Amino acid sequence: MNVRLRAIAGVLLALPALPASSQTGQFDGVWRITHTSADCRDKSGGFALTIASGMVRGRIPSGAITGIISPSGAVRWSLPAALDAAPVVWEGSFRGNTGAGTYESAGGKCRGTFTARRN
């Protein structure tokens, strides 16, 4: 390793670690989603998902929930439909400890609304 690279490595190692608060997001936590639809096979229901550092994750019987949330609370995730595993896209807005939005399956055969509340 040359002298210049050693100097850069030394500077980087001397930098303090970021405080924990800057590594977490304001929406981090477990959220309970409640949904309703006139079009879908399942007319209503609910599930939990977890938000951590801008990432949305969870699991339902038909598969994984994956998505993102912005610092402003704009959220988008997808999950596989129970009937045929086709993707269902959920979009909305979270603020404080609540949120709301809409969802729609691929092809638009199933659509509805949801509310969210942080546990």
ChimeraX attribute file (.defattr): number of C-alpha atoms within 10 A of each C-alpha:
attribute: neighborCount
match mode: 1-to-1
recipient: residues
	/A:1	5
	/A:2	6
	/A:3	8
	/A:4	9
	/A:5	10
	/A:6	11
	/A:7	11
	/A:8	11
	/A:9	11
	/A:10	11
	/A:11	10
	/A:12	10
	/A:13	10
	/A:14	9
	/A:15	8
	/A:16	7
	/A:17	7
	/A:18	8
	/A:19	8
	/A:20	7
	/A:21	8
	/A:22	9
	/A:23	10
	/A:24	14
	/A:25	16
	/A:26	18
	/A:27	25
	/A:28	16
	/A:29	16
	/A:30	17
	/A:31	22
	/A:32	16
	/A:33	18
	/A:34	16
	/A:35	19
	/A:36	18
	/A:37	18
	/A:38	12
	/A:39	13
	/A:40	16
	/A:41	11
	/A:42	13
	/A:43	13
	/A:44	14
	/A:45	11
	/A:46	13
	/A:47	13
	/A:48	18
	/A:49	19
	/A:50	18
	/A:51	22
	/A:52	17
	/A:53	17
	/A:54	19
	/A:55	18
	/A:56	23
	/A:57	19
	/A:58	17
	/A:59	15
	/A:60	15
	/A:61	8
	/A:62	14
	/A:63	13
	/A:64	13
	/A:65	19
	/A:66	18
	/A:67	18
	/A:68	19
	/A:69	23
	/A:70	16
	/A:71	13
	/A:72	11
	/A:73	17
	/A:74	15
	/A:75	21
	/A:76	20
	/A:77	19
	/A:78	21
	/A:79	22
	/A:80	20
	/A:81	19
	/A:82	15
	/A:83	10
	/A:84	8
	/A:85	13
	/A:86	15
	/A:87	16
	/A:88	20
	/A:89	20
	/A:90	21
	/A:91	19
	/A:92	19
	/A:93	18
	/A:94	21
	/A:95	14
	/A:96	10
	/A:97	13
	/A:98	16
	/A:99	20
	/A:100	19
	/A:101	18
	/A:102	18
	/A:103	21
	/A:104	20
	/A:105	20
	/A:106	14
	/A:107	10
	/A:108	10
	/A:109	10
	/A:110	18
	/A:111	20
	/A:112	18
	/A:113	18
	/A:114	20
	/A:115	19
	/A:116	23
	/A:117	17
	/A:118	19
	/A:119	10
